[in-house]
Amino acid sequence: MYLYKYVDILYIFRHTQSVMNTSISKARQNLFSLADAAAKGEKVEFVHKGQVFQIVPVDRPSKLARLKPMNLLPEGMTFDDLEQARKDIRQEAILAWEQNNLS
């Protein structure tokens, strides 16, 4: 019983110091609020059988870092080849328009 009173007092003291320390039963009851506090950067600890545990958020890689490159061009084709093909198609379209509209 004394340990729980000590932990509660420690929780109140450390909470003002930006550290949350509580017993495992209180941690279980307040798990979501403790997880929110840890996500905000507060240090969250709980005691179980005399051992101190910390709740720490794990950094997730960003969505951009998780993207996998896609092979968009056919094998052996470069962006220069693609640019040249765009120019050729444009030139063909201009010639076809001139033949149809200027003759």
C-alpha positions, 0 to 999 in steps of 0.5 A: 500500500505504501508503494502505491502512495509513493508512486502517486506522489511521485506521479504528481511531482514528476508530472509537474516536471514534464515526466509522468510516472505511475503504477502499472494499474493506473497506466492500464486505466489511463493508457490512451491519455499516457500514449497521447502524452508520450506522443506530445513529447512528455516522458511517461514512465510506470513502475511494475514490481520495482522496475521502471518502464517508459512509454516512448513513441517510435518514429515512423518513416514519412510516407514519401520515404516509404514510396518505392520507385516505379519503372515507368520507361521501357528497358533501355529507354532514356528520358532523352529518347522520350523527349525526342519522341515527343518532338517527333510526334509534335512535328508529325501532328503539325505536318498532318494539320498543315496538309489537311488545312492548308491544301 
